[in-house]
Amino acid sequence: MSMIQVAKVTDITPGSMKSFDVGDKKILVANVGGKFFAINDLCTHAKGDLSKGKLEDKIITCPRHGSKFDVSTGICLSGPKIALSKPKNEETYEVQIEGDSIKIKVN
């Protein structure tokens, strides 16, 4: 699968994130200290938009019920405050920077 350009590096400042529709997927791209990571934007617990959550270093907290995910690995670090179900890890995507373009690989 080829790399798909989603943004310019200047579009996502350090400590911030943005959501992009890529095909049938919603993907969050986060800038952690100048390094870019891409994961699914929808929480695996109750489909909350992670891009509306809080990013602290590499950890994103879902705004709906507080599940926490590591944006560099997709691993769920803690479940929701409301235990309706246990969230799973998030799918991650390969990120490449070419010039000033952020590209991700989506299967």
Secondary structure by P-SEA (a helix, b strand, c coil): cbbbbcccccccccccccccccccbbbbbbbcccbbbbccccccccccccccccccccbbbbccccccccccccccccccccccccccbbbbbbbbbcccbbbbbcc
